Amino acid sequence: MLRTVFFISDGTAITAETLGHALLTQFAQLEFQQFRIPFIDSQEKAAEIALKINQQAITDGQCPLVFTTMVDQGLIATIAASNCQVFDLFAAFIKPLEQQLGVSAKPSVGAAHGLVDADGYEDRMEATNYALTHDDGMNIRFDDADIILIGVSRSGKTPTCLYLALHFGIKAANYPLTDDDMDESRLPAFLLKHKDKLIGLSINPERLSEIRQTRKPDSRYASLRQCRYETETAESMLRLSAVPVLRTTSSSVEEIASRIILEKNFQRPHFRYDIV
Amino acid sequence: MLRTVFFISDGTAITAETLGHALLTQFAQLEFQQFRIPFIDSQEKAAEIALKINQQAITDGQCPLVFTTMVDQGLIATIAASNCQVFDLFAAFIKPLEQQLGVSAKPSVGAAHGLVDADGYEDRMEATNYALTHDDGMNIRFDDADIILIGVSRSGKTPTCLYLALHFGIKAANYPLTDDDMDESRLPAFLLKHKDKLIGLSINPERLSEIRQTRKPDSRYASLRQCRYETETAESMLRLSAVPVLRTTSSSVEEIASRIILEKNFQRPHFRYDIV
């Protein structure tokens, strides 16, 4: 039996969904159907959702779970009056935090979401533009780069660069090693002069072949033999120049990005928080 | 006095940071210095962090706050033995969830982070590639698009498309209205034939002018007069074709993306959860 779960907030509800889902993964023996309900910022909208929850409870024959990060206790009360079990992800910690900090919380909807942090925002957008114009070797002047990812085609460079730019305002460029580079057996000079910025991405050749198959089926490009040659050559070139290498085979983009930040010891520049 | 805060997890610690920071915004009268500490997955690493926390406590003259989503209570105990106040974001909810669900949690580190959900991942990567190749009007064949964003230059189209693709696997294209389009006073036919996929982004002309100034200072392009003309013309063209319009002026990319998903009633396709 599917259990229904709602993630509800006055903002995007991304935080409620992220923590709520992480909690649900601890009950792997059960299955859940999950709905994210953003922008519930009035009694009218809360009442509408309460109605939906009641209907769902009838359909399911059991009460849905609700995870919320809303600040307004009046809105939470309206939802909690429906046939559901509310997990208030904020309330559980506000009291102990007040005790520890020695001051009272000032409930503030605006502070928790939606207000653009102008500086960080501009930097993130500039970094995104940088990532777009320094993708896939299309521009090899890397003077302004914070970081340069190196790897074979389809090793995860582009999405990682975009993620680093969009979320952290890091100017991330990437360069795919070409056949010519591989013939040389060493990294080109325009990379080596930025040695401190380099990070290699490596991927298991079997997995790489799978990924390339979906793009160009039955091509030399996708063959296991070619994928083996490229990944081995690339790794030995990176090792020769003592470039740190991260394995991407079973990692998400979020994880690779976090590893890069750790590896390069970036001060956390502009993480955006308004995603409650 | 700055209070020091650590967000610690065996995964990326993004969830701990996101909820932790949202809680701290409720204490706007205080200032915090915040550190995200990912990948603490062994007693050695936990002991190392405990040491850092103790040093920080001496420097600060007060104990740091720790927000964690770690599953392994042994690792949490090692950290909690240092001079700090731990907020265990998981533990607070596991017991009530067990009661509500009628089963015991099966603590699982792997389930909460890092394992690639292969299908969702492929779709997200394909969508990212789509967004990159259908950015800024560079390709106007929109048959495969899930959504097409329309707006003037610098209204937030590109980062929004990339976010929709990277996070939700939505194939998002965008098209900037050109001078020729504006002279016609109506949307071009290659857009109108995909009317259900269209969403307009509008932005306050003063803000647009500011943004363009940083790109091309003192240009006609950045002048308030030109920004007014373009935003007014674009909005009337969108209104004429009954295209829904979202205002981006004081919204974050995360918010705009959430509004679009709501507006188009997308089933949440492939939200990635492994960012604990």
Interface residues (C-beta under 8 A of the other chain):
Chain A: R3 G11 T12 A13 I14 T15 E17 T18 L19 H21 A22 L23 L24 T25 Q26 F27 A28 Q29 L30 Q34 F35 R36 P38 F39 L65 T69 V71 Q85 F87 L89 F90 A92 F93 I94 P96 L97 Q100 L101 V103 A105 K106 P107 S108 A111 A112 H113 G114 L115 V116 Y121 E122 R124 M125 T128 N129 L132 D135 T158 P159 L162 Y163 L166 I211 T214 S250 S251 S252 V253 E254 E255 A257 S258 R259 L262 R268 F271 R272 Y273 D274 I275 V276
Chain B: R3 G11 T12 A13 I14 T15 E17 T18 L19 H21 A22 L23 T25 Q26 F27 A28 Q29 L30 Q34 F35 R36 P38 F39 L65 T69 V71 Q85 F87 L89 F90 A92 F93 I94 P96 L97 Q100 L101 V103 A105 K106 P107 S108 A111 A112 H113 G114 L115 V116 Y121 E122 R124 M125 T128 N129 L132 D135 T158 P159 L162 Y163 L166 I211 T214 S250 S251 S252 V253 E254 E255 A257 S258 R259 L262 R268 F271 R272 Y273 D274 I275 V276
